[in-house]
Amino acid sequence: MLDQHGPTGPTITTLTLDSRQAGPGTVFFALRGTATDGHEFIAKAVEQGAAVVVCEELPADVSPATTYVLVADSAQAMALMAAEFYGHPSKEMHLVGITGTNGKTTCATMLHKLFRELGYHCGLLSTVQNQIDEQVIASTHTTPDAIRLNALLAQMLNASCTHVFMEVSSHAVVQHRVTGLHFAGGVFTNLSHDHLDYHGTFDAYLKAKKGFFDMLPKSGFALSNADDKRGAVMLQNVTGRRELYSLRGHGEFRARLLENAVHGLHLEIEGREVQFRLIGVFNAYNLLAIYGTAVLLGEDPTEVLTVLSGLTSAPGRFEPVVSAKTRITGIVDYAHTPDALENVLQTIADIRQPSQQVITVVGCGGNRDGAKRPIMARLAAELSDRAVLTSDNPRFEDPNDILAQMQTGVPAAALGKVLTIADRREAIKTAVALAQPGDIVLIAGKGHETYQEIKGIKNDFDDKQVLREMFELLGK
């Protein structure tokens, strides 16, 4: 530390990683990101009056009015200092983290709903939105940065929240966003192909997920999916309570699938038969994970199942939009990985009638893992009667380049039933036009999102709203 303020040091009132927000009483953290390096903005932060700069490398020119703290990892230091600055709020609540490729949002959202129904004040940190009881706070990342995260947890504690349920992304673990937090428990849903654009290899992605379980305290629990081939790996070296849930084999929490129909799931969970409003085998796993988590948090099993049976899923997760005139069923789902898309299409296959055709609209995001693009197109082509490949959030990539990569995955035998339409609105319009009364139209990839990101601009776009507009426009 280079401290030029004397033995007491400066008075700190604010923490920030944005140099534009720096000022007197501020600690500025210079983080090395994938796109920018915070060290390049140290001079700007100092110019604006930052009291302290935390960095991995001292600038050439140091200001006598600023304290510089040299650390090995600025992100890790920020997380630890943020937890301390806000008084370690996670230690005063039951904080549960959910990680995995798919199912995080559904599990976190439904746990929040469940515990609210059970009479608790609860917080939610998810991809869709953050919540303090019923108060909605906009969400920009699956897991917020460490400063924002600890500030939200402190806000939740001040609102008397006793339980907080949060999604923990692989990025969050690697980037130390959850470092310094005290978790009451962790849940693993599943692991499949995703985020290799960031992690590089599947092993690195797996290691990131495993890193979350490695940080769980001895007083906490780790609940993992026994039917996922990486489920047991997540529990290795966990010092606290280790539990498994399963539909097919061994586990402390087990369920049997009795029926998967358009009206919902019928499960037998630990000897109790329960009807749920959610659809699909993947949701059977989500429900079992939610049930196990609630029981591990000390709730009565019968009461949990009673309340859970009446709950709905998170927005944009297998969300139906039905045409009143022709009974065409639109399904909007966030499926943006091969595994998620396959799960959704398999669920539709399980509940469809022989006379119903399935038309799938799907795209892949720009500036993300390109290896999954041909796989997504192949699945859409093979598991649908018709498929329309389209733009998702192209970001800074050319949508036509993304679509060209997707097209390489379409089998030769399926080329005749696949269309490529770059304009997402036109793609949805075409799918609805192709649909006959009673058919199923799946709009995959964006789910709850109400925008389409093109060249840094988020344009208004809501799949559900566009679907309704096309039903009306086409008289369907």
C-alpha positions, 0 to 999 in steps of 0.5 A: 500500500502506498498511503499518503494520508497519514496513519488514519487513512482517508474516510471511505463513503463509496466503492466503484469500478467505474472511473466516471463515478469516482470522487472524494471518499471513493475507492476505485477498483481497476479491474482487468476485463475482457474488453477493457482494462480498468488500469487505463482509467486510474488517471481519470478516477484520480482526476475526479478525486478518488481517495483510494485506487486498488490496482494490480499495477501502479501507474507511472504517475502517482498522486500525493492526494491518493492512496494506492493499494497494490494487490494480486487480483483487483476483482478478488480484493473488490469482492472482499472489501465490498463484503466488509464495507457493507457489513457482511449481509450474507452472514445474516440471511440464508443465502442459497446459490443455484448454478448449472447451465439450465434451470437456474432462473426457474429454480431461483424464481420459484424458490423466491415464490415458494418462501414468500408463500411460506410467510418469509421476507425474501430476496431474488437475484436472477437473470430476469430480475432482482426482487426484494419481496415484491419490489422489482429491481432491474437486472443487467447480469445473471450475477451482479458485480461484487459491489452491486451484489453486496449493496443489494444484499444489504438492502434486502437485509434492511428490508427484513429478508431472511432468505435470498435465492440467487443464480450463480453464473460461471462468469461470477465465480471466475470473476470473484463476484461471489467471493466473500459471500456466506452461502447457506447452501448451493444447488447444481442443476446440470452442465452442458455446452455453453460459454465456451467463448469465455472459458475456452474449454469445457473443462474450464467451464466445469471447473468454474461451476465446481469452484462455487461448491468448493467455496461453500462453508462447512455449515452449508449444504450442497445439493446436486443432480445425481442424474447429471454425469457431473453431479457427483463431481460437484460434491467432491471436497465439499466440507458441508452437508452433501445431498443428491436428487434424482429421477432415475437412481440414487439420491436423498431426494427422489421422484418418479415421473407419473405423467408429463402432459400439456396440463402439467407434471404428475410426480411421486415425490418421496411417496406423495403424489403431486400434480404440478403446473409446470411441464417437461422432464427438465422441470421435474428436475427443477421441482425436485431441486426446489423441494430438496432445497426447501427441506434442507432449509428446514421447511416441512415437506408436506407444506412445501409440496402443497405450495409448490404444486400451485406455483408457475415458472419464471417468465419466458420459460416454456411460457404459452401464448395461445391464439383464441381463434385457431388455438395455435399454441405459441411457446416462448422459451429462453432456450439458448443452448443445445441442451436447453433447446433439445429439452424444450423440443423433447417436451413438446414431442411428449405432449403434442397430438399426432395431428399437431406440427411443430414449427421452431424459430431459433437463432444464436447470439452474436459475440458468444460461443460459435461452436453451438450454432450448427448444433442448435440448427441441427436440433431445430431441423431434426426435432421440428416439422418446420424450422426458421433460422433467424437473428437472436441478439447479434450484438456486434456480429453480422447476423448473416454470418451467424446464420451461415454458421448455423446452416452448416449444421442442417442435415441434407435430408432436412434442408427442405423444411428449413427457412432462413430469415434474418429479420426476427419479426419476419421469421416469427410472422412466417412461422405463424403463417405456416401454422395450421389450427392447433399447431405449436410454434416455438420461439426459442432463445430470448424468452423474458428479454424485451429487447434485441441487441444490435451493434450496442443498442437494445431495440424494443423487441418482445417475442411474446408481444410479436407473437400476439401481433402476428396472430392478430395480423394474420387472422390466426 
